[in-house]
């Protein structure tokens, strides 16, 4: 990826990615662990695949930086729950209005990667110029997404597993 997109990606970002690749070479995999949901009855767990020390982490940061303007431009975007609360408090609703909430169970892990990646690529190819993304930069982002989403290997003790489905958060 670095060789293919060296001329497209900013020199500082490329240096960051290369330094992280060297840094993680001896221990390139993320870690799998469980978080206990003690506030739920009955108690349950949430699986976490942490990649903060993995070989794909730097590419993930690159993707995040490049796609933040795209995400923030969406009509459905709000930064956090506090911002949503402020938006809701400021809304003027008629007295008979109702607000509904929902909770998507395992939303990210159930997004089929093989379907999502072409949709993201097509959207960026059609709309990327609005966010200052050149055609070549869109291809670089897409190639980075392919690596991060399709080559995630995590370790749990001495067991290694490839995450072959689901979308990283």
C-alpha positions as CSV (number, residue, x, y, z in Angstrom):
1,X,0.0,0.0,0.0
2,X,2.8,2.4,0.9
3,X,4.6,1.9,-2.4
4,X,1.4,2.2,-4.4
5,X,0.2,5.4,-2.8
6,X,3.4,7.1,-1.8
7,X,2.8,10.0,-4.3
8,X,-0.8,10.4,-3.3
9,X,-0.7,10.5,0.5
10,X,0.7,13.5,2.4
11,X,4.4,12.9,3.3
12,X,3.8,13.4,7.1
13,X,1.0,10.8,7.1
14,X,3.0,8.4,5.0
15,X,5.9,8.7,7.5
16,X,3.5,8.1,10.4
17,X,2.2,5.0,8.7
18,X,5.7,3.7,7.9
19,X,6.9,4.3,11.5
20,X,3.9,2.5,13.0
21,X,4.5,-0.5,10.6
22,X,8.1,-0.7,11.9
23,X,6.9,-0.3,15.5
24,X,4.4,-3.1,15.3
25,X,6.5,-5.5,13.2
26,X,7.4,-7.8,16.2
27,X,3.8,-7.9,17.5
28,X,1.6,-7.1,14.6
29,X,-1.8,-8.4,15.8
30,X,-4.6,-6.8,17.8
31,X,-5.9,-8.3,21.0
32,X,-9.3,-9.8,21.7
33,X,-10.9,-9.4,25.1
34,X,-14.3,-9.2,26.7
35,X,-15.9,-6.4,28.5
36,X,-18.4,-7.4,31.1
37,X,-21.8,-5.6,31.1
38,X,-22.5,-5.6,34.8
39,X,-25.4,-3.1,34.3
40,X,-27.3,-5.7,32.3
41,X,-29.5,-8.4,33.8
42,X,-28.5,-11.1,33.3
43,X,-24.8,-10.1,33.1
44,X,-23.4,-10.4,29.6
45,X,-20.2,-9.6,27.7
46,X,-19.2,-7.4,24.8
47,X,-16.4,-8.7,22.6
48,X,-13.7,-6.2,21.7
49,X,-11.0,-6.6,19.0
50,X,-8.5,-3.9,20.0
51,X,-6.2,-2.9,17.2
52,X,-4.4,0.0,18.9
53,X,-1.1,-1.9,18.7
54,X,-1.7,-3.8,15.5
55,X,-0.1,-3.4,12.1
56,X,-3.3,-2.0,10.6
57,X,-3.8,0.7,13.2
58,X,-2.0,3.4,11.3
59,X,-4.0,2.8,8.2
60,X,-7.1,3.0,10.3
61,X,-6.1,6.4,11.6
62,X,-5.4,7.5,8.0
63,X,-8.9,6.4,7.0
64,X,-10.5,8.1,10.0
65,X,-8.7,11.4,9.2
66,X,-9.7,11.3,5.5
67,X,-13.3,10.3,6.1
68,X,-14.1,12.7,9.0
69,X,-15.1,15.5,6.6
70,X,-17.4,13.1,4.7
71,X,-19.0,11.8,7.8
72,X,-19.5,15.3,9.3
73,X,-21.2,16.5,6.1
74,X,-24.0,13.9,6.4
75,X,-27.4,15.2,7.5
76,X,-27.6,12.5,10.2
77,X,-24.3,13.4,11.8
78,X,-24.0,14.6,15.3
79,X,-20.7,14.6,17.2
80,X,-21.8,12.9,20.5
81,X,-24.7,12.2,22.8
82,X,-24.3,15.6,24.4
83,X,-24.7,17.4,21.1
84,X,-27.8,15.3,20.3
85,X,-29.2,16.2,23.7
86,X,-28.7,19.9,23.0
87,X,-30.4,19.5,19.6
88,X,-33.4,17.8,21.2
89,X,-33.7,20.4,24.0
90,X,-33.8,23.2,21.4
91,X,-36.5,21.5,19.3
92,X,-39.9,23.1,19.3
93,X,-42.3,20.1,19.1
94,X,-46.1,20.2,19.2
95,X,-47.7,19.0,22.5
96,X,-48.9,15.7,20.9
97,X,-45.4,14.8,19.4
98,X,-43.7,11.6,20.4
99,X,-40.0,10.9,20.4
100,X,-38.8,7.3,19.8
101,X,-35.4,5.8,20.4
102,X,-33.9,2.6,19.1
103,X,-30.9,0.5,19.8
104,X,-29.2,-1.5,17.1
105,X,-27.9,-4.7,18.5
106,X,-24.6,-5.7,17.1
107,X,-25.0,-3.2,14.2
108,X,-21.3,-3.0,13.2
109,X,-20.6,-6.6,13.4
110,X,-23.5,-7.4,11.2
111,X,-22.6,-5.1,8.3
112,X,-21.4,-7.3,5.4
113,X,-18.0,-6.0,4.5
114,X,-18.1,-7.4,1.0
115,X,-21.2,-5.3,0.3
116,X,-20.2,-2.2,2.2
117,X,-16.8,-1.7,0.6
118,X,-18.0,-1.2,-3.0
119,X,-20.8,1.1,-1.7
120,X,-18.3,3.3,0.1
121,X,-15.9,3.3,-2.9
122,X,-18.7,4.3,-5.3
123,X,-20.0,7.0,-3.0
124,X,-16.4,8.5,-2.6
125,X,-15.8,8.3,-6.4
126,X,-19.1,10.2,-7.0
127,X,-18.9,12.7,-4.1
128,X,-15.2,12.8,-3.0
129,X,-14.4,15.9,-4.9
130,X,-16.9,17.8,-2.6
131,X,-14.5,17.0,0.2
132,X,-11.3,17.7,-1.6
133,X,-10.6,14.0,-2.3
134,X,-8.9,13.4,-5.7
135,X,-9.7,10.2,-7.6
136,X,-6.3,8.8,-6.6
137,X,-6.9,9.6,-3.0
138,X,-10.3,7.8,-3.1
139,X,-8.4,4.8,-4.5
140,X,-5.9,5.0,-1.7
141,X,-8.6,5.3,1.0
142,X,-10.5,2.3,-0.6
143,X,-7.3,0.2,-0.7
144,X,-6.6,1.1,3.0
145,X,-10.2,0.1,3.8
146,X,-9.8,-3.2,2.0
147,X,-6.7,-4.0,4.1
148,X,-8.2,-2.9,7.5
149,X,-11.5,-4.6,6.9
150,X,-10.3,-7.8,5.3
151,X,-7.0,-8.6,7.0
152,X,-7.8,-8.1,10.7
153,X,-6.2,-10.8,12.8
154,X,-6.6,-10.8,16.6
155,X,-4.9,-12.7,19.4
156,X,-6.4,-14.1,22.5
157,X,-3.6,-15.7,24.6
158,X,-1.9,-18.1,22.2
159,X,-5.0,-18.3,19.8
160,X,-5.0,-16.2,16.6
161,X,-8.2,-15.6,14.7
162,X,-9.0,-13.8,11.4
163,X,-12.1,-11.5,11.5
164,X,-13.6,-12.4,8.2
165,X,-17.0,-10.6,8.6
166,X,-18.4,-7.5,10.3
167,X,-17.3,-3.9,10.1
168,X,-14.6,-2.4,12.3
169,X,-15.7,0.6,14.4
